[in-house]
Amino acid sequence: MSNESVRLPVDELIPDLKKALAHSGTAVLTAEPGAGKTTRLPLALRHESWLNGRRIIMLEPRRLAAISAARYMAAALGERVGETVGYRVAMDTRVGPRTIIEVVTEGVLTRMLQHDPSLEQAGLIILDEFHERNLHADLGLAFVLESRSLLREDLRVLVMSATMDPEPVAGLLGGATILSSAGKSYPVETYYEEGESVYTLYRRSSGRIEQKLAALILKALHRHEGHTLVFLPGVREIRRVQDELLTSSDPLLRQMDIVMLHGGLKPEQQDLAVKAGPADRRKVVLATSLAESSVTVDGVNIVIDSGLMRTRLFSARTGMERMETLQVSIDAADQRRGRAGRQRPGVCYRMWSQEEHQRLADSRTPEILQSDLAPLALEVASWGTTVQELSWLDQPPAASYNHAVELLKQLEALEQNGRITDHGRRMAHMGTHPRLGHMILKAAEWNMERKACDVAALLQEKDILSPTAAGIDLAHRIEALQGKGSYTADRHLVERIKEWAGRFYKQLSQLQQENQLHKAGAARIENRNNTSESTEYKPGDDWLGALISLAYPDRVAKGRGDGKFLLRIGRGAHIPTYRGRTEYLSTAAYLVAAELDDNGSESRILLATGIREQTIRHIHASQIQMIREVTYDAERESVSARKITRLGAIELQAVNDPSPSAEDVQQALLNALREKGLGALQWSRAALQLRQRMDCMHRVDPDYPSVDEQLLLNEADEWLLPYLQGMRRLSEARKLNPAELLANRLSWDQKQRMDQQVPTHIQVPSGSRIPIDYTDPERPSIAVRLQEMFGCASTPLIGGSVPLTIQLLSPASRPVQVTNDLESFWKEAYFEVKKDLKGRYPKHYWPDQPLEAQATNRAKPRQ
């Protein structure tokens, strides 16, 4: 019986799906694992009349899943791949003139759309496993929807997933029909590990989890029959667990084949992990999240889930990505668990507790919300629209997208208005990250295509050497790639890198033929060489640094000593010490970093190489600025001026400027005064009193000018800057009279009002003029001998509303009472005070009726 004749749950939906696609042209289908959606539906739809001879293009997020799906469907038809069913993945294409169903991976659909926006050869686009929310899946759907809206109303769209909320996607498709199918799977018994989870252990022990995992694997192998699939966050953990198992003394392991499954393996190695092995051998497959969906590892009925996944997180604040190991979401955990019940009843060991399971996120975060958006921004610009005009399930974050646009401008891919350049279009056609595409294209002008392709392929893969053994210098990786030096890299990984390098070179060659890029570059070099003074850059022994700085212009860094560097973007970075060994690049004057993390206040430099200042000046000449900086030198206590050659935050050179402009000098001095505050000026008693009176007046009348310190500093350009002309030192500024400067801020009318309402002195009944103290502007006060206030029935007011605080003094000018209510004082407290004062000062005048008595500044009033 053929595979196609076996009934699967999704078969029940085929009539409704055909009807939906025929009438509305869109549908969303959710189907549990084992339902058969990936391999059954494209075959069932291939004869629909609305295809009209066009192809079905199905997007699979992963290379292995795409190839596996194509092979399975071809086998169901009794054909070879490349006939009715074919696939297109990176570095491998199997399609022919009779191909109706094409299974493609992430970037392939985007390239097809960019080449032909109307997709004339396609009648149906299927986006499978959409719950993974890869960047290119979101981008591809956005392009397909716009193409369907503007160019191809007859283009059908089907979005499929196992664990996805279908409503938002259906809404994005304009109210698409939603179909759901149960899966075909066997029961899976789930075991939780109580106590400390692997995630907690991973965080606490710097990733060392292999012993606990190996122990659980052995426990499961002894308890259950069958093959085992173990989910781990990355290749490093896979190798550690493999080593732990291979060195175990457990005799059961002699009957086991321990194999790896991850994206860095060659296709035949991945096939070995997926296919059934010898009947008398059990298999343990150590896998990354690659094995979560659309791939059936034959014979597996035991799943051990570490609960960890590794993902890249982008920070718009620093402009850098970092690899982060996180806990899986519930939907991903369910996908992993489902691998155990594809062919027979199974078991799943989850290395976390049931209580912790309840705290996991429901679904994974879409890449578009946490990834570097430079590739997406370049594709959108190449598409000829703006990100706001496209339809997204999740709108790209503005901060990350704006950072991506600025980077693309730096890489010469976009003009300042955001329009794509010819260079940017060629970068998009290179099929790699814009950084690497820019590097390869620019290197062609130096006749360094081969080297640039090697470097690009090296950078897009994981590190081929351990930094613990080889340090961080990329030059060691180039030597290992060429089979030179003392370091040995993984042979399979080296082969993969060389394959990618060959692909980049082939792509570049095609572009050169189409655009005569190489000839144009050679002509420019020849013309410049023919001039009397050629300034064309000639790569020297720091050619690697030159190439890396093309790809990462924002990561050129200047040494600050002790292994610390300042990146062009203004962020600090440092080179870590491995096993107590100091990296020789720590003493480099300049380097360019190809990889950094984003942890802490300063990034760790993980991969870098040295570069000369002269090379930096040649390559980034258009972005180097010559600025004049005038600042106040606190040590010399004088304004100093420099001419600075700067690349971003990096000072390449600084020399003294003997003739700074007078305006710049004044501004530098003003900035120093602002930094030190108003106390840097010489405030006389009169100046302080004037400011205090103005403050009091402002409190009485808010429309009156304020003398708040921060406000005065903010407005210093108006009242202080003009008077700094010709000065270079703060000591000269201290000769200014702040009272005069503040008074100049007032109009004649304002001065008159202040003199009337907030005077400097007040005349008391004795005839004396007593100075008013405005130290506390809310409580202006005077100090006056009690006898001088006889006859004053009520408290004087400042500004018409603020009672004057009066400190009444004895004949010896010692305080005896403080009041701001004279009326109450005369009625009550005076007589108690009088008894005391009369005993101490019997010769002085102490009347029984103070309000009727004559005020005096003598012992007794004159007769």
C-alpha positions in Angstrom: 0.0 0.0 0.0 1.4 3.4 -0.9 1.9 6.2 1.6 -0.7 8.2 -0.2 -3.4 5.6 0.4 -3.0 5.5 4.2 -5.8 7.5 5.8 -4.7 10.4 8.0 -6.8 12.8 10.1 -6.1 15.7 7.8 -7.8 13.9 4.9 -11.2 14.7 6.5 -10.5 18.4 5.9 -9.4 18.2 2.3 -12.9 18.9 0.7 -13.5 21.9 3.0 -9.9 23.2 2.3 -10.4 22.9 -1.4 -13.7 24.8 -1.2 -12.2 27.6 1.0 -9.2 28.1 -1.4 -11.4 28.0 -4.4 -13.8 30.6 -3.1 -11.9 33.0 -0.8 -8.4 32.1 -1.8 -7.1 31.9 1.8 -7.2 29.5 4.7 -5.6 28.8 8.1 -5.2 25.2 9.2 -4.2 24.0 12.6 -3.4 20.3 12.9 -1.9 18.3 15.8 1.3 16.4 15.2 0.8 13.3 13.1 -2.2 14.7 11.2 -0.3 14.6 7.9 -0.7 18.3 7.0 2.8 18.8 5.7 3.0 15.8 3.3 -0.7 15.1 2.5 -2.2 18.5 1.7 0.2 19.7 -1.1 -0.4 16.4 -2.9 -4.1 16.6 -2.5 -4.2 20.2 -3.9 -1.9 19.6 -6.9 -4.7 18.9 -9.4 -7.0 21.8 -8.4 -8.3 23.7 -11.5 -7.5 27.1 -10.0 -3.8 26.2 -10.0 -4.0 26.5 -13.8 -0.7 24.8 -14.4 1.1 26.8 -11.7 3.2 25.5 -8.9 2.6 25.0 -5.2 5.3 26.6 -3.1 5.5 25.5 0.5 7.8 27.2 3.0 9.4 25.0 5.6 11.4 26.9 8.3 14.2 24.2 8.5 16.4 22.7 5.8 16.1 19.1 7.1 12.3 19.4 7.3 12.1 20.8 3.8 14.1 17.9 2.3 12.4 15.3 4.4 8.9 16.5 3.3 9.9 16.6 -0.4 11.4 13.1 -0.2 8.3 11.7 1.6 5.9 13.2 -1.0 8.0 12.1 -3.9 8.1 8.5 -2.5 4.3 8.6 -2.0 4.0 9.2 -5.8 6.6 6.5 -6.5 9.0 9.1 -8.0 12.3 10.7 -7.3 12.7 14.1 -5.8 12.9 16.7 -8.6 10.0 15.3 -10.7 6.5 16.2 -9.4 7.9 17.2 -6.0 11.2 19.2 -5.6 12.9 21.4 -3.1 15.1 24.5 -2.9 17.3 25.0 0.1 20.7 26.7 0.6 23.3 25.1 -1.6 21.0 22.4 -2.8 18.2 22.5 -5.4 16.1 19.6 -6.8 13.5 20.8 -9.2 12.7 20.1 -12.8 10.4 21.1 -15.6 7.6 18.8 -14.4 7.8 20.0 -10.8 4.5 21.1 -9.4 5.3 21.2 -5.6 8.4 23.1 -4.5 9.4 22.9 -0.8 11.6 25.9 0.0 13.4 27.2 3.1 13.4 30.5 4.8 15.2 33.0 2.5 14.3 31.2 -0.8 10.7 32.4 -0.8 11.8 36.0 -0.2 14.3 35.8 -3.1 11.6 34.4 -5.4 9.3 37.2 -4.5 12.0 39.9 -5.0 12.8 38.4 -8.4 9.2 38.1 -9.4 6.8 40.1 -7.2 3.7 38.6 -8.9 5.0 35.0 -8.6 3.6 34.2 -12.0 4.8 30.6 -11.7 2.9 30.0 -8.4 -0.8 29.3 -7.8 -0.6 28.5 -4.1 1.7 29.6 -1.3 1.8 27.4 1.8 3.5 28.6 5.0 4.0 25.5 7.2 5.0 25.5 10.9 4.1 29.1 11.1 4.0 29.0 14.9 7.8 29.1 14.8 7.4 32.7 13.7 10.7 33.0 11.9 11.7 36.4 10.5 11.5 35.2 6.9 8.1 33.6 7.4 6.7 36.9 8.6 8.4 38.8 5.9 7.4 36.3 3.2 3.7 36.5 4.3 3.8 40.3 4.3 5.2 40.3 0.7 2.7 37.6 -0.5 -0.2 39.6 0.9 0.9 42.7 -0.8 1.5 40.8 -4.1 -2.0 39.3 -3.8 -3.5 42.7 -3.1 -1.9 44.6 -5.9 -0.8 42.1 -8.6 -2.3 38.6 -8.1 -5.9 38.3 -6.8 -5.9 34.7 -7.9 -2.9 33.8 -5.7 -4.0 31.4 -3.0 -2.5 31.4 0.5 -2.6 28.7 3.1 -1.0 29.1 6.6 -0.5 25.9 8.6 0.7 25.1 12.1 0.4 22.6 14.9 0.4 24.9 17.9 -0.9 28.4 16.9 -3.8 30.6 17.7 -5.4 30.8 14.2 -7.6 33.9 14.8 -4.9 36.6 14.4 -3.6 35.0 11.3 -7.0 34.6 9.8 -7.7 38.3 10.5 -4.5 39.3 8.8 -5.6 37.3 5.7 -8.8 39.2 5.6 -11.1 36.8 7.4 -9.7 33.5 6.1 -11.5 30.2 6.7 -10.1 28.4 9.8 -9.9 24.6 9.7 -8.7 22.3 12.5 -7.6 18.7 12.6 -6.8 16.2 15.4 -3.5 14.5 15.1 -2.5 10.9 14.7 -0.4 10.1 17.6 0.0 7.5 20.3 -0.3 8.3 24.1 2.8 9.7 25.7 3.3 9.4 29.4 5.0 12.4 30.9 7.4 12.5 33.8 8.5 15.6 35.6 11.7 16.0 37.5 10.9 17.5 40.9 13.5 19.6 42.7 16.1 21.7 40.9 15.4 22.1 37.2 18.1 21.9 34.5 17.5 25.5 33.8 18.4 26.5 37.3 21.4 24.2 37.2 22.5 25.7 33.9 22.4 29.2 35.3 24.2 28.3 38.4 26.9 26.1 37.0 27.8 28.1 33.8 26.1 25.6 31.5 27.5 22.4 33.0 24.5 20.1 32.9 25.9 17.0 31.1 26.2 14.8 34.2 22.6 15.3 35.2 21.4 14.7 31.6 23.5 11.6 31.1 22.2 10.1 34.4 18.6 10.7 33.3 19.3 9.3 29.8 20.7 6.1 31.4 17.7 5.9 33.7 15.3 6.1 30.8 17.2 3.6 28.7 17.1 1.0 31.5 13.3 1.6 32.2 12.1 1.7 28.6 12.7 0.0 25.2 13.2 1.9 22.0 15.2 4.8 20.6 15.7 8.1 22.5 15.6 11.7 21.4 17.2 14.2 23.7 16.6 18.0 23.2 19.5 20.2 24.1 20.1 24.0 23.6 23.1 23.8 21.4 26.1 21.9 19.9 28.3 22.6 22.9 25.9 20.8 25.2 25.3 18.0 22.7 29.1 17.2 22.6 29.4 17.4 26.4 26.6 14.9 26.9 27.9 12.7 24.1 31.3 12.6 25.8 29.7 11.9 29.2 27.8 8.9 27.7 30.8 7.6 25.7 33.0 7.5 28.8 30.3 5.9 31.0 31.0 2.4 32.2 27.3 1.3 31.9 27.3 -1.9 29.8 24.0 -0.9 28.2 25.6 1.8 26.2 27.6 -0.8 24.3 24.4 -1.6 22.5 23.7 2.1 21.6 24.5 4.3 18.7 24.9 7.9 20.0 24.4 10.4 17.2 24.0 14.1 16.9 21.3 16.1 15.0 21.8 19.9 14.5 21.9 22.4 11.7 25.7 22.3 11.3 25.8 18.7 10.1 26.1 17.7 6.5 22.8 16.4 5.0 24.0 12.8 5.0 24.8 13.1 8.7 21.4 14.5 9.5 19.8 11.6 7.5 21.8 9.1 9.6 20.3 10.6 12.7 16.7 10.6 11.4 16.6 7.2 9.7 16.2 3.9 11.5 19.4 2.1 12.3 20.2 -1.7 12.6 17.4 -3.7 14.2 19.8 -4.9 16.9 21.1 -1.5 17.9 19.3 1.2 19.9 19.9 4.8 19.1 20.3 7.9 21.2 19.8 11.1 19.2 21.2 14.3 20.8 19.4 17.1 19.0 18.8 20.8 19.1 15.3 22.3 18.5 15.8 21.3 14.8 14.0 18.1 15.7 10.9 19.8 17.2 8.6 19.7 14.2 8.1 18.4 10.7 10.8 15.8 11.2 10.1 12.2 12.4 13.2 10.5 13.9 12.4 6.9 13.0 11.8 4.6 15.9 11.9 7.2 18.7 9.5 6.6 21.6 11.5 8.2 24.4 12.0 12.0 24.6 14.1 13.7 27.2 13.6 17.4 27.2 16.2 19.6 28.9 13.7 22.5 28.7 16.3 24.8 27.2 16.6 26.6 23.9 19.2 28.9 22.5 18.2 32.1 20.7 19.7 35.4 19.6 18.4 38.5 21.3 19.0 41.9 19.7 19.4 45.1 21.8 18.5 48.3 20.0 20.2 50.2 22.8 23.6 48.7 22.1 23.1 47.6 18.5 24.4 44.2 19.3 23.0 40.6 19.5 23.8 38.1 22.2 23.1 34.4 22.4 20.9 33.6 25.3 19.9 30.2 26.7 16.2 30.4 27.8 13.5 28.1 29.0 11.2 26.7 26.3 7.6 27.8 25.9 4.7 25.5 26.5 4.0 25.1 22.8 7.6 24.2 22.1 7.6 21.7 25.0 4.4 20.1 23.6 6.0 19.9 20.2 9.0 18.1 21.7 6.8 15.8 23.7 4.9 14.8 20.6 8.0 13.4 19.0 7.7 10.4 21.3 4.2 9.3 20.1 4.6 9.5 16.3 4.9 5.7 15.7 3.9 4.0 19.0 3.2 4.8 22.7 6.0 6.7 24.3 7.3 8.5 27.3 8.6 12.0 27.8 10.9 13.1 30.6 10.8 16.8 31.3 13.7 18.1 33.4 11.6 20.6 35.3 8.7 20.3 37.8 5.0 20.5 37.2 4.8 23.7 39.2 7.5 25.3 37.0 5.7 24.1 33.9 2.7 26.3 34.9 5.0 29.3 34.9 6.4 28.8 31.3 5.3 31.2 28.5 2.5 29.9 26.4 4.3 30.4 23.1 7.7 31.4 21.8 8.5 35.1 21.1 8.4 35.9 17.3 11.8 36.5 15.9 10.6 39.8 14.5 10.3 41.2 18.0 13.7 40.2 19.3 16.1 39.9 16.3 18.5 42.0 14.3 16.2 43.6 11.7 18.9 44.7 9.2 18.1 41.8 6.8 14.4 42.6 7.0 14.9 46.3 6.5 17.1 45.7 3.4 14.4 43.3 1.9 11.7 45.9 2.6 13.7 48.6 0.9 14.4 46.3 -2.0 10.7 45.5 -2.3 10.2 49.2 -2.8 7.9 50.1 0.1 8.0 51.1 3.7 7.6 48.8 6.7 4.4 50.7 7.7 2.7 49.9 4.4 3.1 46.1 4.8 0.8 43.9 6.8 2.4 42.3 9.8 1.1 39.9 12.4 3.5 41.7 14.8 4.8 45.1 13.7 8.6 45.3 13.8 9.7 47.3 16.9 10.5 50.9 15.9 13.7 51.1 17.9 15.2 48.0 16.3 14.0 48.8 12.8 15.4 52.4 13.0 18.7 51.0 14.2 18.7 48.6 11.2 18.0 51.5 8.8 20.9 53.5 10.2 23.2 50.5 9.9 22.2 50.0 6.2 23.0 53.7 5.5 26.4 53.1 7.0 26.8 50.1 4.8 25.9 52.3 1.7 22.8 50.2 1.1 20.3 53.0 1.7 20.4 56.7 0.8 19.7 59.2 3.5 16.0 59.3 2.5 15.8 55.5 3.0 15.7 54.6 -0.7 17.8 51.6 -1.7 21.0 52.1 -3.6 22.3 50.0 -6.5 24.9 48.7 -4.0 22.1 47.8 -1.7 20.3 45.8 -4.4 23.4 43.8 -5.0 23.8 43.2 -1.3 20.2 41.9 -1.2 21.0 39.5 -4.0 24.0 38.0 -2.2 21.7 36.0 0.0 23.5 36.6 3.3 23.4 39.2 6.1 23.8 42.8 4.7 27.0 43.2 6.7 28.6 40.2 4.9 27.2 41.1 1.5 28.6 44.6 1.8 32.0 43.2 2.7 32.1 40.8 -0.3 31.0 43.4 -2.8 33.5 46.0 -1.5 36.3 43.5 -1.5 35.8 42.9 -5.2 37.2 46.4 -5.8 40.4 45.2 -4.1 40.5 41.9 -6.0 40.0 40.1 -2.7 36.8 38.3 -3.6 38.0 34.8 -2.6 39.3 36.0 0.8 36.1 37.9 1.5 33.9 34.9 0.7 35.9 32.7 3.0 35.6 35.3 5.8 31.9 35.7 5.2 31.3 32.0 5.3 33.4 31.7 8.5 31.5 34.5 10.2 28.0 33.2 9.5 28.9 29.8 11.1 29.6 29.1 14.7 33.2 29.5 15.9 35.4 26.7 14.5 37.9 27.0 17.3 37.6 27.2 21.0 38.5 30.7 22.4 39.9 28.9 25.5 42.6 27.3 23.3 42.9 29.6 20.3 42.0 33.0 21.8 39.8 35.5 20.0 41.9 36.4 17.0 40.0 35.7 13.7 43.4 35.2 12.0 43.7 31.8 13.8 40.4 30.8 12.3 41.5 31.7 8.8 44.7 29.6 9.3 42.6 26.7 10.6 40.3 27.0 7.6 43.3 26.8 5.3 44.8 23.9 7.1 47.6 26.0 8.4 48.8 26.9 11.9 48.7 24.8 15.1 45.0 24.7 15.6 42.7 22.0 14.1 39.1 22.7 13.4 36.2 20.3 12.9 36.6 18.8 9.4 32.9 18.7 8.6 32.4 22.3 9.7 35.3 23.4 7.6 33.8 21.6 4.6 30.5 23.3 5.2 32.2 26.8 5.4 34.0 26.1 2.2 30.7 25.2 0.5 29.2 28.4 1.7 32.3 30.4 0.5 31.9 28.7 -2.9 28.2 29.7 -3.0 29.0 33.3 -2.2 31.7 33.4 -4.9 29.3 32.0 -7.4 26.7 34.5 -6.5 29.2 37.3 -6.7 30.4 36.1 -10.1 26.9 36.2 -11.4 26.4 39.8 -10.1 29.7 40.8 -11.7 28.6 39.4 -15.0 25.2 41.1 -14.8 26.5 44.5 -13.5 30.1 44.4 -14.7 30.9 45.2 -11.1 34.5 43.9 -11.2 35.3 45.8 -14.4 33.9 49.0 -12.9 36.0 48.5 -9.8 39.1 47.7 -11.8 38.6 50.8 -13.9 38.4 52.9 -10.8 41.6 51.5 -9.5 43.4 51.9 -12.9 42.2 55.5 -13.2 43.4 56.3 -9.7 46.7 54.6 -10.2 47.3 56.8 -13.3 47.0 60.0 -11.3 50.2 61.6 -10.0 49.1 61.1 -6.4 47.1 57.9 -6.0 45.2 57.5 -2.7 43.6 54.1 -3.5 43.8 51.8 -0.5 46.1 48.8 -1.0 45.3 46.0 1.5 48.4 45.1 3.5 49.0 42.5 6.2 46.0 43.7 8.1 43.7 42.8 5.2 41.6 40.7 7.6 41.0 43.7 9.8 40.1 45.7 6.7 37.5 43.2 5.6 36.0 42.8 9.1 35.7 46.6 9.4 33.7 46.7 6.1 31.2 44.2 7.6 31.3 45.7 11.1 32.1 49.5 10.7 30.3 50.2 14.0 32.6 47.8 15.9 35.9 49.4 15.1 37.5 49.9 18.5 40.4 51.9 20.1 42.5 50.5 22.9 42.2 52.1 26.3 44.8 49.9 28.0 44.5 46.8 30.1 42.4 44.9 27.5 39.7 47.6 27.4 38.5 49.2 24.3 36.1 52.0 23.2 33.8 51.0 20.3 32.9 53.5 17.6 29.3 53.5 18.8 30.5 54.8 22.2 30.1 51.6 24.2 32.9 50.1 26.2 34.2 46.5 25.5 36.9 44.3 26.9 38.8 41.1 26.1 38.2 38.4 28.6 41.0 36.3 30.1 40.8 32.6 29.4 42.4 30.3 31.9 44.5 33.1 33.3 46.1 33.7 29.8 46.2 37.3 28.6 45.1 37.7 24.9 47.8 39.4 22.9 45.2 41.5 21.2 44.6 43.2 24.5 47.5 45.5 23.8 46.3 46.4 20.2 46.0 50.1 19.5 42.9 49.4 17.3 40.9 46.3 16.5 37.6 45.5 15.0 35.2 43.0 16.7 33.2 40.5 14.7 31.3 39.2 17.7 30.5 40.6 21.1 28.0 39.9 23.8 25.6 42.5 25.2 25.9 41.6 28.9 26.9 44.1 31.6 28.1 47.7 31.3 30.9 46.7 28.9 30.6 44.0 26.2 32.9 41.1 26.0 34.8 40.8 22.8 34.5 37.2 21.6 36.0 37.4 18.1 38.2 40.2 16.7 41.3 41.0 14.7 43.7 43.9 14.7 43.6 46.8 12.3 45.9 49.8 11.6 44.8 53.4 12.0 45.9 54.1 8.5 43.6 51.3 7.2 40.7 52.8 9.3 41.3 56.2 7.7 41.3 54.8 4.2 38.2 52.6 4.5 36.0 54.9 6.5 37.3 58.2 5.1 33.7 59.4 4.2 32.6 58.9 7.8 35.6 60.5 9.6 34.9 63.9 10.9 37.2 66.8 11.6 35.8 68.7 14.5 36.9 71.6 16.7 36.4 71.1 20.4 36.7 73.9 22.8 36.4 72.9 26.5 37.4 74.1 29.9 40.5 72.4 31.3 39.9 72.2 35.1 43.6 71.4 35.8 44.9 74.4 33.9 41.8 76.4 34.9 41.5 77.8 31.4 39.7 77.2 28.2 41.6 74.8 25.8 40.9 74.2 22.1 41.7 71.1 20.0 41.2 69.9 16.4 40.0 66.3 16.6 39.8 63.7 13.9 37.0 61.4 15.0 35.3 58.3 13.8 32.1 58.1 15.8 33.2 58.1 19.5 36.8 57.2 18.7 39.5 60.0 18.6 41.9 59.1 15.9 44.0 62.3 16.4 43.8 65.4 18.5 46.0 68.6 18.1 45.9 72.0 19.8 43.9 74.6 18.0 45.7 77.9 18.3 42.9 80.1 17.1 39.5 79.0 18.4 36.5 81.3 17.7 35.6 83.8 20.4 32.1 82.4 20.4 33.4 78.9 21.1 35.6 80.1 23.9 32.7 82.0 25.5 30.5 79.0 25.3 33.1 76.7 26.8 33.6 79.0 29.7 29.8 79.2 30.2 29.6 75.4 30.1 32.2 75.2 32.9 30.2 77.7 34.9 27.0 75.7 34.4 28.8 72.6 35.5 30.1 74.2 38.7 26.9 76.1 39.4 26.2 79.7 40.3 28.5 79.4 43.3 31.4 79.7 40.9 30.7 83.4 40.6 31.7 85.9 43.3 28.5 86.7 45.2 28.7 89.9 47.3 26.3 90.6 50.1 24.4 93.0 47.9 24.2 90.5 45.1 22.9 87.8 47.4 20.3 90.2 48.9 19.2 91.2 45.4 18.7 87.5 44.3 16.8 86.8 47.6 14.6 89.8 47.1 13.8 88.8 43.5 13.1 85.3 44.7 10.7 86.7 47.3 9.0 88.9 44.7 8.6 85.9 42.4 6.8 84.0 45.2 4.5 86.9 45.7 3.9 87.4 42.0 4.6 84.3 39.9 4.8 86.4 36.7 7.9 88.2 38.1 11.2 86.7 36.8 12.4 83.6 38.7 15.9 83.3 40.0 15.8 79.5 40.6 19.4 78.3 40.1 18.6 75.7 37.4 16.5 78.2 35.5 19.3 80.8 35.7 21.8 78.2 34.4 19.5 77.2 31.6 19.0 80.9 30.6 22.7 81.8 31.1 23.1 82.4 27.3 20.9 85.5 27.8 22.1 87.1 31.0 25.7 85.8 31.5 27.2 84.8 28.1 27.5 88.3 26.6 29.7 89.4 29.6 32.2 86.5 29.1 33.6 88.0 26.0 37.4 88.0 26.0 37.7 85.8 29.0 39.3 82.3 29.1 39.5 81.6 32.8 36.9 81.2 35.6 39.0 83.6 37.7 38.2 86.3 35.2 34.5 85.5 35.4 34.6 85.8 39.2 35.3 89.6 38.7 31.8 90.1 37.3 29.2 91.6 39.6 26.2 89.2 39.8 24.0 91.9 41.2 24.5 94.0 38.1 23.9 91.0 35.8 20.7 90.1 37.7 19.5 93.7 37.8 19.9 93.9 34.0 17.3 91.2 33.6 14.7 93.5 35.1 12.8 96.3 33.4 12.5 99.7 35.0 8.9 99.0 36.0 9.9 95.6 37.6 12.7 97.4 39.6 10.2 100.0 40.8 7.7 97.3 41.9 10.3 95.4 43.8 11.6 98.5 45.6 8.0 99.3 46.7 6.9 95.8 47.6 10.1 94.0 48.6 12.3 96.9 49.9 15.8 96.5 51.3 14.9 98.3 54.5 11.8 99.2 56.5 11.3 102.3 58.7 10.1 101.4 62.2 8.1 103.7 64.6 11.3 105.0 66.2 12.4 106.4 62.8 15.2 103.9 62.3 15.7 102.1 58.9 16.1 98.5 59.6 17.5 96.1 56.9 15.2 93.3 55.9 16.7 89.8 55.8 15.4 87.7 52.8 17.5 84.6 53.4 14.2 82.7 53.7 12.2 84.2 50.9 9.0 82.8 52.3 9.7 84.4 55.7 11.4 87.8 55.3 12.5 89.1 58.7 14.0 92.0 60.7 15.8 92.2 64.0 14.8 95.4 66.0 14.9 96.5 69.7 11.5 96.1 71.2 11.3 99.8 72.3 11.6 100.9 68.7 8.3 99.2 67.9 6.1 100.9 70.5 3.0 102.2 68.8 3.1 99.7 65.9 -0.3 98.0 66.3 -0.1 95.5 63.3 2.6 93.5 61.6 4.1 95.1 58.4 3.5 93.2 55.2 6.0 92.4 52.4 4.6 92.4 48.9 1.2 93.2 50.3 0.6 89.7 51.7 3.6 88.2 53.5 3.8 89.2 57.2 7.2 90.3 58.3 8.8 88.1 60.9 10.0 90.4 63.7 12.8 89.4 66.1 12.3 91.7 69.1 15.6 92.5 70.9 16.5 93.6 74.4 18.3 97.0 74.9 21.5 94.8 74.8 20.3 93.5 71.3 19.6 90.0 72.6 16.5 88.2 71.2 13.6 88.2 73.6 10.7 87.3 71.3 10.0 86.3 67.7 6.6 87.1 66.2 4.7 87.8 63.0 1.6 88.9 64.9 2.4 92.1 66.8 -1.2 92.6 67.8 -1.3 89.4 69.8 2.2 90.2 71.2 1.1 93.5 72.7 -2.0 92.0 74.2 -0.5 88.9 75.7 3.2 88.2 75.7 4.4 91.8 76.2 3.6 92.0 79.9 5.5 88.9 80.7 8.5 90.1 78.7 8.2 93.5 80.4 8.6 92.0 83.9 11.8 90.3 82.9 13.3 93.3 81.0 12.3 95.9 83.6 14.1 93.9 86.3 17.3 93.7 84.1 17.1 97.1 82.6 15.4 99.3 85.3 16.6 102.6 83.7 14.8 101.9 80.4 11.3 102.9 79.5 8.7 100.1 79.9 5.2 101.6 79.5 2.0 99.9 80.6 0.3 100.9 77.3 2.9 100.1 74.6 0.5 101.0 71.7 0.1 104.5 73.1 3.7 104.9 74.1 6.4 106.8 72.1 8.9 104.6 70.3 12.5 105.3 71.0 16.0 104.1 70.0 17.3 105.5 73.3 16.9 104.3 76.9 13.9 106.8 77.3 12.1 108.9 74.7 13.0 112.5 74.5 10.5 114.9 76.3 
